[in-house]
Amino acid sequence: MDLVASLAAVIAPVFLISAAGFVWRKRRYPFDQVLVTNLVTLIGAPCLVFSTFTTTRVPFGEVGVMVGATLSCLALFALVATIGLRAAGMPLRVYLPSLTFPNIGNLGLPVCLFAFGERGLALAMIFFAVTSIGQFTLGPAIAAGRFQLGMALKVPFIYAVVLALLLGGFDVAIPRWIANTASLAGGLTVPLMLMALGVALADLRAASFGRAFVMSVARLAMGTAGGWAVATVLGLDGVHRGVVIVESAMPVAVFNYLFAAMYDNQPEEVAGMVLVSTILAYLGLPLLVAALT
């Protein structure tokens, strides 16, 4: 019973808040995705990472370890996915971003927070920052066939990560009014991200369930095994190991669907992968968290 209660404490908030977003959309209540995305991207996430990194100190050495682990995971995912897709004769522009970039934001950050506490959230933020840079540069580049560095440079989250790490690394005291403001504004990020995920899932349809199921299983299996392998090779343990594996095991990110729709790369196929992989992730996350905690 203690294990069930512990798992429920981690998974239930994530599931229930995203389910609330799903029901909200199905009831046709107004929900401005553009507004919410901008609030999270421009205000919530930068304030959350600033507040997290300036209250939970992460030494530069640990930052380097997490950056290396994240880059290793992404490179491994991209390599394995490319080999598999080419062998199956499937287009890279459609499927490679979805297999490479998991939902480390909407779903990964809350799970790491509830499973590993504030320290887990701080380490997950590093994974999130590195992956976000790749997702907003290489993701659109693969989908569009051209590289666009400017998209990542416009995301204030990246600058907040650098500033917060520098202040935390050099142990600079933050005025209380700044710390309280960042904490208050950052507090809206996780619930809004989960609500937005639920709303997005309510709008998606699986075009081909069979193919979406196979590709979703591939993303989750590759992510879990890849994260486990990288954590083992790098000798990670404790919270570091747990965060790398959990973030790697996340389902297909909603942003992959947005990029596919933007560049007309069979968005219905990507939508199916987002929907099915998220459902499977909700079913499998209790087992994964139980194995890591």
N, C-alpha and C positions, 0 to 999 in steps of 0.2 A: 504493500500500500504506500510506503514511503517513496518508492521509485515512481509509482504512478502519479503521486502528488507532485513530486519534483518535476517530472516531465510535463505535467499539466501546467505547472507554473511557467514553463518555458514556451510551450507550444500554444496553449489556450489563448493568451493575449494576442499573439500574432494572427492566429486563425480567426478569432472573434472580431477583431477590428477590421481585417480585410473582408470578412464575411458581411460586416455592417456596410462597407462600401459597395459590395456586390448587391445586397438587398436594396440599398439606397438607389442605385441605378435602375434596378428592376422595378422599383416603385415609381420611377420617373421623376424623382425629386431632382431639382437643379444641382449640378455639380460641374463647376468650370475647371476642366482639366488643365487648361492653359494657365489660369490664375494660380491653381494649386502648384503646378510644376514650377512656375516662376517664383512663388513664395518659398518653396523648398530649395530651389536652386540658388536663388539670389540672396535669401535671408536665412532661412531655417538651417540648411546644411552648413553654410559657413560659420554661423553662430554656434552650432552644435559641435563642430570639430574644434573651434577655438576654445569653447568652454571645456570640452573633454580633455584636450591636450594641455591646457594650462592648469587644470586641477588634478589630472592623473598624469604625472610626469613620465614620459617615455624617453629613456636615454638614447643618444644618437646611435649607439651600437645596436640597440634593439630595433630602431627604425631601419637601419641598414639591413638587418636580418629579414625583417618583414618585407621590405622592398625587393630584396633578392628572391625571397620565397614567392612573392606575387608574380614577379617577372618570369620565374621558372615555371610556375603553374600555367600562366598564359601562353608561354612558348610551347610547353608540352601539349596543351589543348589544341593549339593551332596546328602543330605538327601532326598529331594523331588524327585530327579531324580532316586535314588536307589529304593525308594518305588514304583514309577511309572513303572520303567523298570521291576522290579520283578513281579509286578501285571500283566504286559502285557506279561511276559515270554520272554523278549528281553535280549540279552547278555550284561552284564555290561561292559565287556572289549571293546566292539565296541562303545557303545553309551554314557556311563557315562562321559568320559573325554569331549566329545563334549557338553554335557549339563551343565557341571560344569564350564569349563574354556572358557569364551567369548573372543572375539577379542579386548582386552583392549589396544593393542598396535597399530597395523596398522590403526585401525579405531577409537578406543576410545580416544587416545591421541589427534589427530587432532580435533575431535569434541569438546572435553573439552577446547582445546586451543581457538578455534574460538567462542565457546559459552560463556565461562567464563573468558577468558583472561589468562594472565600469572599466576595469582594465581590459576585459575582452572587447568592449566597445572601442576603446582607444586603439588597440591593435587592429581591429576590423576596419577602423577609419583609414589606416594606412593602406590596407588591402583595397579598400574602396577608392582611395585617391589614385593609386597607381592604375587600377583597372579602369577608372573613369577616364583618365587620360587616353588610354588605349581605345576605350569604347567610343570616345568622341573624335578620335583621329583615324585609327585603323578601321573602326566599324563603318563609318561613312565611306572611307576610301575603298573598302572591299565592295560595298554595295553600289557605289557610284563609278568605281573604276578610276578614281583620282584621289590624291591625297589632299586633305584640308586641315592643316595645322591650326588655322585661325579659329575653328570651332572650340578647341580645347582652351585656347588662350582667352576666350571670352567667359569661361566658367570661373566665377569668383571663389568657388570651393577650393580650387587648387592653390590660390594665393593665401587663403585662410590656413590651409594645412602648413604651408611653408612658414608663415608668420608665427603660428602657434607652436610649431616644433622648435623654431629658433628661440622664442621666448621661454618655452619650457626647458629646452636644452641648456640655456644659459641661466636658468633659474631667476628670471626677471619677475619681480613682483608686479601683479596686475591690480590696478585700483579696483576697489570693491564694486563701484558703480558700473564699471565696464564688465566685470565678471558676472554680476547679477543680471545685467542686460543681456549678455550673451547666453547665459543659462536660461533665462526666461524665453528668449526668442528661439533658442535651439530646441526647447522642449516641444515645440509644435511639429518638429520634423518627423519623428518616428510615427506618430499616429496619422499624420497627413499622408505619409508615404504608403502606409498600409491601407488607408482608405482609398487612395488613388489606385493602388494595385487591385483592390476589389472592384472598383468602378471599371477599370480597364478590362478585367477578366469578364465582366458582365457583357461587354460589347464584342468580345471575340467569339469566333466560330471556328470549329475544327473542320477544315475543308476535306481532308482525307484522314479519317481517324486512324486507320491502320498505319499509314506512313508517319503520322504525327506521334503515334504511340512508340514506334520503333526508334524514331529520332529522339524522342524525349527520354526513353530509357538509355540511349547512347549518351546523351548529355549528362544525365545524372550518374550513370555508372562511370563514365570517363572522368567526370569531375571528382567523384568520391575517391576513385582509385588514384587519379593523378595527384590530388591533394595529399593523400596518404603517402604516396611514393615520395613526393617532394619533401614533406615533413620528415620522413624517415631518412632520406639521403642527407638532409641538412642537419639532422640530429636534433630536431625541435621536440620539446616536451611541454607538458602542462598547458597553459592557456595559449601559448604560441601555436602549438600543434593543433589544438582544438579549433582555433580561429581559422587557420589555413585550410583545414579539412572541411569545416562547415561552409566557409565562403566558397570553396571550390565546388562543393556539392550542390550549390543552389541551381534552381531551374533556369530556363531561358529568360533573359531580361526583356521587359516590355519595350525598351528602346530599340531592340533589334526589329521588332514589328514596325515601329515608327519609321526606321530607316528603310526597311523593305517597301513600305507604302510610299515613302517619299521618292524612291527611285524605281518604283514599279517592278520590284523583284519578287514576284509571286507572294504578295503579303498574306494571302489566305493560308499558304503553307506555313509561314512563320507564326501566324496567329494560332494555328492549331498546335504548334510546338509549345508556344507560351502557355496556352490553356492546359494542355495535357500534362506537360512537365511540372506545372505548378500544383496540379491536383496530386500527381504522384509524389511530389516533394512533401506535401502536407502529410501524406500517408507514411512516408519513410523517415521523416525528420525525428519522430520520437525514438526510433531505433538508433539512429545515428547519434543523437544527443546522449542517449543512454550509454552508448559505447564509449563516449568521449568524456563523460562526467562521472 
